[in-house]
Amino acid sequence: MAEVHIIGQIIQAKDFPKQNLFCKWSLQIGNNWKIISGKKEGQTQVTSSQLLLDFKKFY
């Protein structure tokens, strides 16, 4: 049986009107596929652009 694993990360985002950002995701699959483990849709963790600015002060 074939398997697909999806792993990734967002490297950069800018010029958004809101300070806290997250991504919503969903899988769209054909009739010949089935999800045997995990979720069909979800949301990433929330990150804040202010946290990144505060972190850069220490470098």
C-alpha positions as YAML, in Angstrom:
chain: A
units: angstrom
residues:
- id: 1
  name: MET
  ca: [0.00, 0.00, 0.00]
- id: 2
  name: ALA
  ca: [1.32, 3.46, -0.89]
- id: 3
  name: GLU
  ca: [1.71, 6.08, 1.84]
- id: 4
  name: VAL
  ca: [1.95, 9.86, 1.71]
- id: 5
  name: HIS
  ca: [3.51, 11.89, 4.53]
- id: 6
  name: ILE
  ca: [3.24, 15.68, 4.44]
- id: 7
  name: ILE
  ca: [5.73, 17.66, 6.51]
- id: 8
  name: GLY
  ca: [6.62, 21.32, 6.12]
- id: 9
  name: GLN
  ca: [7.15, 24.70, 7.63]
- id: 10
  name: ILE
  ca: [6.44, 28.33, 6.86]
- id: 11
  name: ILE
  ca: [9.71, 30.22, 6.57]
- id: 12
  name: GLN
  ca: [8.46, 33.80, 6.39]
- id: 13
  name: ALA
  ca: [5.30, 35.89, 6.31]
- id: 14
  name: LYS
  ca: [5.05, 39.67, 6.25]
- id: 15
  name: ASP
  ca: [2.72, 42.60, 5.66]
- id: 16
  name: PHE
  ca: [-0.27, 41.01, 7.40]
- id: 17
  name: PRO
  ca: [-2.75, 43.35, 9.14]
- id: 18
  name: LYS
  ca: [-2.98, 41.11, 12.25]
- id: 19
  name: GLN
  ca: [-0.15, 40.44, 14.71]
- id: 20
  name: ASN
  ca: [-1.05, 36.79, 15.49]
- id: 21
  name: LEU
  ca: [-0.93, 34.36, 12.56]
- id: 22
  name: PHE
  ca: [-1.78, 30.71, 11.93]
- id: 23
  name: CYS
  ca: [-2.63, 28.53, 8.94]
- id: 24
  name: LYS
  ca: [-5.71, 26.40, 8.46]
- id: 25
  name: TRP
  ca: [-5.22, 23.31, 6.31]
- id: 26
  name: SER
  ca: [-7.30, 20.51, 4.86]
- id: 27
  name: LEU
  ca: [-6.72, 17.42, 2.74]
- id: 28
  name: GLN
  ca: [-8.74, 16.92, -0.43]
- id: 29
  name: ILE
  ca: [-8.53, 13.27, -1.51]
- id: 30
  name: GLY
  ca: [-9.97, 11.24, -4.35]
- id: 31
  name: ASN
  ca: [-12.26, 8.22, -4.08]
- id: 32
  name: ASN
  ca: [-9.34, 5.77, -4.34]
- id: 33
  name: TRP
  ca: [-7.61, 7.22, -1.25]
- id: 34
  name: LYS
  ca: [-8.45, 6.98, 2.45]
- id: 35
  name: ILE
  ca: [-7.02, 8.56, 5.57]
- id: 36
  name: ILE
  ca: [-5.85, 5.78, 7.87]
- id: 37
  name: SER
  ca: [-4.23, 7.98, 10.51]
- id: 38
  name: GLY
  ca: [-4.33, 11.63, 11.46]
- id: 39
  name: LYS
  ca: [-6.78, 14.38, 10.67]
- id: 40
  name: LYS
  ca: [-8.41, 15.59, 7.47]
- id: 41
  name: GLU
  ca: [-8.24, 19.25, 8.51]
- id: 42
  name: GLY
  ca: [-6.69, 21.37, 11.22]
- id: 43
  name: GLN
  ca: [-4.80, 24.48, 12.20]
- id: 44
  name: THR
  ca: [-1.16, 25.21, 12.98]
- id: 45
  name: GLN
  ca: [0.03, 26.79, 16.19]
- id: 46
  name: VAL
  ca: [-0.40, 30.56, 16.53]
- id: 47
  name: THR
  ca: [2.66, 32.78, 16.29]
- id: 48
  name: SER
  ca: [3.03, 36.48, 16.94]
- id: 49
  name: SER
  ca: [5.11, 38.93, 14.93]
- id: 50
  name: GLN
  ca: [5.74, 40.81, 18.20]
- id: 51
  name: LEU
  ca: [7.47, 37.74, 19.66]
- id: 52
  name: LEU
  ca: [9.85, 37.68, 16.70]
- id: 53
  name: LEU
  ca: [10.67, 41.37, 17.12]
- id: 54
  name: ASP
  ca: [11.34, 40.90, 20.86]
- id: 55
  name: PHE
  ca: [13.53, 37.84, 20.14]
- id: 56
  name: LYS
  ca: [15.71, 39.80, 17.69]
- id: 57
  name: LYS
  ca: [16.56, 42.34, 20.43]
- id: 58
  name: PHE
  ca: [18.71, 39.69, 22.13]
- id: 59
  name: TYR
  ca: [20.97, 39.20, 19.10]
...
